[in-house]
Amino acid sequence: MYNIYTIKRRIQSFLLPAFIFTLFASTAITFASSFPSMREANIQNETPHAIPKNENQYAIKMETAINNYKKIEQNGGWPSFKSGKIIKPGEKDDRIPAVRAILSVMGDYSSDEKTIEKSDGKIFDEALVEAVKRFQTRHGLDADGALGAKTQSALSIPVDLRIAQMQASLERMQAMPELSKRYVLVNIPGYYLKAVDDNNTVINSRIIVGKPQNATPLFNRPITDVSFNPAWHVPPKIARNEFIGKIRENPDYLENGNYIVKDRHGEIVDADEIDWENESGNNYKFVQLAGEKNALGKVKFNLPDTDNIYLHSTGSPKLFAKTERALSHGCIRVEMARELAYFVMQGLTGWDEERVSQLYDSDKTKTLKVAPVEVYITYWTSWIDEDSKQPHFSADIYGRDKKRVSEIWAELSKAKDETKIAMQ
């Protein structure tokens, strides 16, 4: 005979995988590959539930948001939502009242109740469309205003699972080292970079990070120098796994991409004389010269001891318009690279913004040493937006939070069950 607690735990064990899959569905990768192989500068990112070392502004804001969500939970949370067919603006659907109620509890929707009473509450009206767009923006979704599959999945996540997600991010924030006065912060799943000076954010830029199979590693390292109009020295792994195949498919690939080929001694060789069909890619080095076609764009921000992981601009700026931007080989492409150069070179004798901009726009290749600016690569699937002051959420693109969120959610569910039993 099972008691009430056992039955509830069995129900929870059945439902847990479904909810976790909904929240963290992303490109399939093995658990082992979700952790970077390179040497970490600080292990706090891979052991997020370590004893907190310090409090910072990010952790303080997250604690407040968690407390607010706990109050929502104590008041019954938000209504459940049943996923189904896509609901487009202007359409009528029996689930619209639930959407309206959910977004009202979350704070994304507010409207005059009398206005709703006069209209058909099941119509996906303009006010609700705007609320859905706010919700989509906060959850890392395309803000198209339609209730598609991904938006419906996000609406179906219960408040206690969101709290677990926020708690996992809070642990990572609390385990960070003490932040420098001037620093750059990169949030991988949030696809953004911030440059901060004395607690004031002076740059908030979209970024592109590594694909799941080329996950951007977590570390703390300083920017030590900046290279303008840099050449790209293709990493050996990319040369072996990608370049050889592309050259075989297209004999003009190297010429079209403005590449030169060097032998093991660093001497330039004639690519046309190489038998690429029988070449493994281990005997030659590829260098893409500076220019419009260069993968690094106009500027590269160098970080020591990071196994060829660095920040740079890009020759393909259109990719920043994508909502999901895990597209690189592991390096971090920065949309506002020019502004980041201003920030990093601030105070460098003889280099004001005008002169930096002139070098940025020129064809001249130049590397300049700068006063070290610390870069913190973080992994937060939840954070507090500075402008809206509201919690934002993203997909767990590398699966790094999956295990910890499951643990926290199980703990929260157990505590809730025990409280109910004690009150009976």
ChimeraX attribute file (.defattr): number of C-alpha atoms within 10 A of each C-alpha:
attribute: neighborCount
match mode: 1-to-1
recipient: residues
	/A:1	5
	/A:2	7
	/A:3	7
	/A:4	10
	/A:5	14
	/A:6	11
	/A:7	12
	/A:8	15
	/A:9	15
	/A:10	11
	/A:11	11
	/A:12	14
	/A:13	12
	/A:14	11
	/A:15	11
	/A:16	15
	/A:17	12
	/A:18	10
	/A:19	17
	/A:20	17
	/A:21	11
	/A:22	15
	/A:23	22
	/A:24	18
	/A:25	15
	/A:26	14
	/A:27	13
	/A:28	11
	/A:29	13
	/A:30	12
	/A:31	12
	/A:32	10
	/A:33	15
	/A:34	19
	/A:35	16
	/A:36	15
	/A:37	11
	/A:38	13
	/A:39	13
	/A:40	17
	/A:41	16
	/A:42	17
	/A:43	15
	/A:44	23
	/A:45	25
	/A:46	19
	/A:47	13
	/A:48	21
	/A:49	18
	/A:50	15
	/A:51	11
	/A:52	16
	/A:53	13
	/A:54	13
	/A:55	15
	/A:56	16
	/A:57	11
	/A:58	16
	/A:59	22
	/A:60	14
	/A:61	18
	/A:62	22
	/A:63	15
	/A:64	12
	/A:65	19
	/A:66	19
	/A:67	12
	/A:68	13
	/A:69	21
	/A:70	17
	/A:71	12
	/A:72	16
	/A:73	15
	/A:74	9
	/A:75	9
	/A:76	10
	/A:77	17
	/A:78	21
	/A:79	18
	/A:80	15
	/A:81	18
	/A:82	13
	/A:83	17
	/A:84	12
	/A:85	11
	/A:86	14
	/A:87	19
	/A:88	17
	/A:89	16
	/A:90	14
	/A:91	12
	/A:92	15
	/A:93	15
	/A:94	10
	/A:95	17
	/A:96	20
	/A:97	15
	/A:98	17
	/A:99	25
	/A:100	23
	/A:101	16
	/A:102	20
	/A:103	20
	/A:104	16
	/A:105	15
	/A:106	16
	/A:107	13
	/A:108	19
	/A:109	20
	/A:110	14
	/A:111	12
	/A:112	7
	/A:113	9
	/A:114	8
	/A:115	10
	/A:116	13
	/A:117	9
	/A:118	8
	/A:119	10
	/A:120	12
	/A:121	18
	/A:122	18
	/A:123	20
	/A:124	25
	/A:125	18
	/A:126	12
	/A:127	12
	/A:128	23
	/A:129	21
	/A:130	18
	/A:131	21
	/A:132	25
	/A:133	20
	/A:134	19
	/A:135	24
	/A:136	24
	/A:137	18
	/A:138	21
	/A:139	22
	/A:140	20
	/A:141	19
	/A:142	16
	/A:143	18
	/A:144	16
	/A:145	22
	/A:146	20
	/A:147	24
	/A:148	16
	/A:149	14
	/A:150	18
	/A:151	22
	/A:152	19
	/A:153	17
	/A:154	22
	/A:155	24
	/A:156	20
	/A:157	17
	/A:158	16
	/A:159	19
	/A:160	20
	/A:161	21
	/A:162	20
	/A:163	23
	/A:164	21
	/A:165	27
	/A:166	26
	/A:167	22
	/A:168	25
	/A:169	27
	/A:170	25
	/A:171	22
	/A:172	21
	/A:173	28
	/A:174	23
	/A:175	25
	/A:176	23
	/A:177	16
	/A:178	11
	/A:179	18
	/A:180	15
	/A:181	12
	/A:182	18
	/A:183	22
	/A:184	26
	/A:185	18
	/A:186	25
	/A:187	20
	/A:188	28
	/A:189	23
	/A:190	28
	/A:191	23
	/A:192	19
	/A:193	26
	/A:194	20
	/A:195	22
	/A:196	18
	/A:197	15
	/A:198	11
	/A:199	14
	/A:200	11
	/A:201	14
	/A:202	14
	/A:203	17
	/A:204	18
	/A:205	18
	/A:206	20
	/A:207	25
	/A:208	30
	/A:209	28
	/A:210	22
	/A:211	18
	/A:212	22
	/A:213	17
	/A:214	18
	/A:215	23
	/A:216	26
	/A:217	25
	/A:218	25
	/A:219	20
	/A:220	20
	/A:221	22
	/A:222	17
	/A:223	22
	/A:224	17
	/A:225	19
	/A:226	22
	/A:227	19
	/A:228	25
	/A:229	26
	/A:230	24
	/A:231	21
	/A:232	17
	/A:233	16
	/A:234	17
	/A:235	14
	/A:236	16
	/A:237	11
	/A:238	13
	/A:239	19
	/A:240	17
	/A:241	12
	/A:242	12
	/A:243	19
	/A:244	19
	/A:245	16
	/A:246	14
	/A:247	15
	/A:248	15
	/A:249	11
	/A:250	11
	/A:251	13
	/A:252	12
	/A:253	14
	/A:254	19
	/A:255	11
	/A:256	10
	/A:257	16
	/A:258	15
	/A:259	21
	/A:260	17
	/A:261	17
	/A:262	17
	/A:263	14
	/A:264	10
	/A:265	9
	/A:266	10
	/A:267	10
	/A:268	15
	/A:269	13
	/A:270	10
	/A:271	17
	/A:272	10
	/A:273	7
	/A:274	12
	/A:275	9
	/A:276	15
	/A:277	11
	/A:278	9
	/A:279	14
	/A:280	14
	/A:281	19
	/A:282	13
	/A:283	12
	/A:284	21
	/A:285	20
	/A:286	21
	/A:287	19
	/A:288	21
	/A:289	18
	/A:290	21
	/A:291	19
	/A:292	16
	/A:293	16
	/A:294	22
	/A:295	21
	/A:296	26
	/A:297	24
	/A:298	27
	/A:299	26
	/A:300	26
	/A:301	23
	/A:302	21
	/A:303	22
	/A:304	13
	/A:305	13
	/A:306	17
	/A:307	12
	/A:308	14
	/A:309	19
	/A:310	19
	/A:311	26
	/A:312	28
	/A:313	25
	/A:314	24
	/A:315	15
	/A:316	15
	/A:317	12
	/A:318	9
	/A:319	16
	/A:320	18
	/A:321	10
	/A:322	11
	/A:323	15
	/A:324	19
	/A:325	21
	/A:326	24
	/A:327	17
	/A:328	17
	/A:329	18
	/A:330	21
	/A:331	21
	/A:332	27
	/A:333	31
	/A:334	26
	/A:335	24
	/A:336	16
	/A:337	23
	/A:338	18
	/A:339	19
	/A:340	25
	/A:341	21
	/A:342	18
	/A:343	20
	/A:344	23
	/A:345	22
	/A:346	15
	/A:347	12
	/A:348	13
	/A:349	8
	/A:350	8
	/A:351	13
	/A:352	13
	/A:353	16
	/A:354	10
	/A:355	12
	/A:356	19
	/A:357	15
	/A:358	11
	/A:359	17
	/A:360	20
	/A:361	13
	/A:362	12
	/A:363	15
	/A:364	15
	/A:365	16
	/A:366	13
	/A:367	16
	/A:368	11
	/A:369	13
	/A:370	16
	/A:371	14
	/A:372	16
	/A:373	21
	/A:374	20
	/A:375	23
	/A:376	24
	/A:377	22
	/A:378	23
	/A:379	26
	/A:380	27
	/A:381	25
	/A:382	26
	/A:383	25
	/A:384	21
	/A:385	13
	/A:386	11
	/A:387	6
	/A:388	9
	/A:389	11
	/A:390	17
	/A:391	19
	/A:392	20
	/A:393	25
	/A:394	23
	/A:395	22
	/A:396	22
	/A:397	26
	/A:398	29
	/A:399	21
	/A:400	20
	/A:401	21
	/A:402	18
	/A:403	12
	/A:404	19
	/A:405	21
	/A:406	19
	/A:407	13
	/A:408	19
	/A:409	21
	/A:410	19
	/A:411	13
	/A:412	16
	/A:413	17
	/A:414	16
	/A:415	12
	/A:416	13
	/A:417	16
	/A:418	12
	/A:419	11
	/A:420	11
	/A:421	11
	/A:422	8
	/A:423	7
	/A:424	5
